[in-house]
Amino acid sequence: MGYRVAVVGATGAVGREMLSILEERQFPADEVIAVASSRSAGQTIMFGGDELTVQDLAKFDFKGVDIGLFSPGGAVSAQYAPKAAAAGCVVIDNTSHFRMDPDIPLVVPEVNAHAIAQYPKRNIIANPNCSTAEMVVALKPLHDLARIKRVSVATYQSTGGAGQAGMDELFEQTRAIYNNQPIERKKFTKQIAFNVIPHIDKFMDDGQTKEEWKMAVETKKILDPKIEVFATCVRVPVLIGHGLAVHAEFERPIDEDAARAALRAASGVAVVDHRADEGYVTPAECAGEDPVYVSRIRRDPTVKHGLGFWVVADNLRKGAALNAVQIAETLIKAYLRKAA
Ligand SMILES: NC(=O)c1ccc[n+]([C@@H]2O[C@H](COP(=O)([O-])OP(=O)(O)OC[C@H]3O[C@@H](n4cnc5c(N)ncnc54)[C@H](OP(=O)(O)O)[C@@H]3O)[C@@H](O)[C@H]2O)c1
């Protein structure tokens, strides 16, 4: 009486993480199907001790599939998610394609699980951008406490945010530099090894990048349309784990202790905040972990009611695959009820 689940983009960085999270959390699936492009069709991929043969998305029939966890890239989701949805499969999509569609809920379960109720409009639920997902988990308890007016954030985003090819590029460039060989650029616009790049996704007319725009509009859609967000998104030479330096301005007074207590009580958040060496969390430490870690909480004396803090999470997990599986868990518990 379990579900048939298709993981679309199963050979990619997010897709592989989806498979491990489905297994770890013992998702009630009768069958898990790995789907990717014709390039990897026929290859095998491990899932819970079984070998799954990768299916070609272009030939795959979604009839009888209950849930599709999609991460094959925006253009591919744009083409295939509506087809899967029309065949009766509820699609949970990780790409940016459907996020701002007013008929499609954009969900982080700790923040707006109630929005899932809108899924029957299109049979598609969108997963947010990786940095937005971890930021709103940390902002939600603080917003409940003192109402956030404005957020200024600088991101330190790992190469894993650009998929497997991004991580490979960091590794290859680092090796080339050690071996005194020329570096090759494929995925990133400048050298990423031993460097940082203040540019993620394309430039928009107003000078911000699309990644920065996504953080602003997605936060409004998930948490509160009144919150203003100004972001600078930066790629850093880290394999997994996005860090965010967040500066939030509130309507009401907020003190550090109350903020720390609210964050400690919040679902999905772990506070590690000792004002000493090692008293904070870094990307290398959060890789493979589920929580959104919050450290370095301190008052910002330059605004009336301000707080600064550091947020870090595994972008492949809370920023993508874990959030998608949590949506699927909420969906089956509250709406599909097949396994009940
Ligand atoms: N990485 C992150 O932290 C993160 C976070 C949030 C959202 N996302 C989004 O999730 C998506 C995937 O990201 P990723 O990091 O997993 O990328 P990735 O490592 O490059 O993996 C891409 C996956 O998509 C598949 N794919 C590509 N073209 C396809 C096609 N025409 N038909 C079927 N499958 C196709 C690939 O299959 P083949 O192996 O057959 O090519 C592979 O499984 C992107 O839209 C990204 O923006 C990523």
The ligand as an SDF file (V2000), in Angstrom:
LIG
                    3D

 48 52  0  0  0  0  0  0  0  0999 V2000
   22.5820   21.6620   -6.4440 N   0  0  0  0  0  0  0  0  0  0  0  0
   21.8090   22.3490   -5.6250 C   0  0  0  0  0  0  0  0  0  0  0  0
   22.2030   22.7180   -4.4900 O   0  0  0  0  0  0  0  0  0  0  0  0
   20.3970   22.6910   -6.0270 C   0  0  0  0  0  0  0  0  0  0  0  0
   19.5580   23.2430   -5.0610 C   0  0  0  0  0  0  0  0  0  0  0  0
   18.2520   23.5860   -5.4120 C   0  0  0  0  0  0  0  0  0  0  0  0
   17.8330   23.3730   -6.6980 C   0  0  0  0  0  0  0  0  0  0  0  0
   18.6720   22.8460   -7.6380 N   0  0  0  0  0  0  0  0  0  0  0  0
   18.1600   22.6520   -8.9920 C   0  0  0  0  0  0  0  0  0  0  0  0
   18.0040   21.2620   -9.2750 O   0  0  0  0  0  0  0  0  0  0  0  0
   18.3080   21.0080  -10.6420 C   0  0  0  0  0  0  0  0  0  0  0  0
   19.3930   19.9320  -10.7530 C   0  0  0  0  0  0  0  0  0  0  0  0
   20.5140   20.3080  -10.0250 O   0  0  0  0  0  0  0  0  0  0  0  0
   21.7500   19.3280   -9.7500 P   0  0  0  0  0  0  0  0  0  0  0  0
   22.6170   20.1240   -8.8840 O   0  0  0  0  0  0  0  0  0  0  0  0
   21.3070   17.9740   -9.3330 O   0  0  0  0  0  0  0  0  0  0  0  0
   22.3820   19.2290  -11.2450 O   0  0  0  0  0  0  0  0  0  0  0  0
   23.2680   18.0680  -11.8960 P   0  0  0  0  0  0  0  0  0  0  0  0
   24.1680   17.4490  -10.9070 O   0  0  0  0  0  0  0  0  0  0  0  0
   23.8570   18.6860  -13.1100 O   0  0  0  0  0  0  0  0  0  0  0  0
   22.1880   16.9600  -12.3610 O   0  0  0  0  0  0  0  0  0  0  0  0
   21.2760   17.1710  -13.4040 C   0  0  0  0  0  0  0  0  0  0  0  0
   20.3500   15.9690  -13.5360 C   0  0  0  0  0  0  0  0  0  0  0  0
   19.3640   16.2520  -14.5210 O   0  0  0  0  0  0  0  0  0  0  0  0
   19.3690   15.2400  -15.5010 C   0  0  0  0  0  0  0  0  0  0  0  0
   19.0190   15.7700  -16.8080 N   0  0  0  0  0  0  0  0  0  0  0  0
   19.6530   16.7400  -17.5140 C   0  0  0  0  0  0  0  0  0  0  0  0
   19.0590   16.9010  -18.7270 N   0  0  0  0  0  0  0  0  0  0  0  0
   18.0230   16.0180  -18.7720 C   0  0  0  0  0  0  0  0  0  0  0  0
   17.0500   15.6800  -19.7520 C   0  0  0  0  0  0  0  0  0  0  0  0
   16.9930   16.2880  -20.9380 N   0  0  0  0  0  0  0  0  0  0  0  0
   16.1510   14.7040  -19.4500 N   0  0  0  0  0  0  0  0  0  0  0  0
   16.1970   14.0650  -18.2700 C   0  0  0  0  0  0  0  0  0  0  0  0
   17.0960   14.3300  -17.2920 N   0  0  0  0  0  0  0  0  0  0  0  0
   18.0070   15.2980  -17.5570 C   0  0  0  0  0  0  0  0  0  0  0  0
   20.7800   14.7060  -15.4970 C   0  0  0  0  0  0  0  0  0  0  0  0
   20.7650   13.4260  -16.0870 O   0  0  0  0  0  0  0  0  0  0  0  0
   22.0040   12.8440  -16.9720 P   0  0  0  0  0  0  0  0  0  0  0  0
   22.9650   12.2640  -15.9770 O   0  0  0  0  0  0  0  0  0  0  0  0
   21.3500   11.7870  -17.8190 O   0  0  0  0  0  0  0  0  0  0  0  0
   22.5610   13.9780  -17.7600 O   0  0  0  0  0  0  0  0  0  0  0  0
   21.0660   14.6960  -14.0070 C   0  0  0  0  0  0  0  0  0  0  0  0
   20.4570   13.5680  -13.4160 O   0  0  0  0  0  0  0  0  0  0  0  0
   18.6800   22.3690  -11.2560 C   0  0  0  0  0  0  0  0  0  0  0  0
   17.5400   22.9260  -11.8570 O   0  0  0  0  0  0  0  0  0  0  0  0
   19.0960   23.1800  -10.0550 C   0  0  0  0  0  0  0  0  0  0  0  0
   18.8980   24.5720  -10.2500 O   0  0  0  0  0  0  0  0  0  0  0  0
   19.9310   22.4760   -7.3290 C   0  0  0  0  0  0  0  0  0  0  0  0
  1  2  1  0
  2  3  2  0
  2  4  1  0
  4  5  1  0
  4 48  2  0
  5  6  2  0
  6  7  1  0
  7  8  2  0
  8  9  1  0
  8 48  1  0
  9 10  1  0
  9 46  1  0
 10 11  1  0
 11 12  1  0
 11 44  1  0
 12 13  1  0
 13 14  1  0
 14 15  2  0
 14 16  1  0
 14 17  1  0
 17 18  1  0
 18 19  2  0
 18 20  1  0
 18 21  1  0
 21 22  1  0
 22 23  1  0
 23 24  1  0
 23 42  1  0
 24 25  1  0
 25 26  1  0
 25 36  1  0
 26 27  1  0
 26 35  1  0
 27 28  2  0
 28 29  1  0
 29 30  1  0
 29 35  2  0
 30 31  1  0
 30 32  2  0
 32 33  1  0
 33 34  2  0
 34 35  1  0
 36 37  1  0
 36 42  1  0
 37 38  1  0
 38 39  2  0
 38 40  1  0
 38 41  1  0
 42 43  1  0
 44 45  1  0
 44 46  1  0
 46 47  1  0
M  CHG  2   8   1  16  -1
M  END
$$$$
